[in-house]
Amino acid sequence: MIGILFSVALVVVIGNRMSTDAMAVVVGVGCGVLASIPTSLLMI
């Protein structure tokens, strides 16, 4: 529970300090990684 709260607080602090363009890049990379997981599992 403490780890989850720490992670959420860390994301909020980093999100407030990043520019809009940098945040868009991070979200895009995250979505790309999440989209590649099912594809990789299907290939296996």
Buried (B, 14 or more C-beta within 10 A) or exposed (E): EEEEEEEEEEEEEEEEEEEEEEBEEEEEEEEEEEEEEEEEEEEE
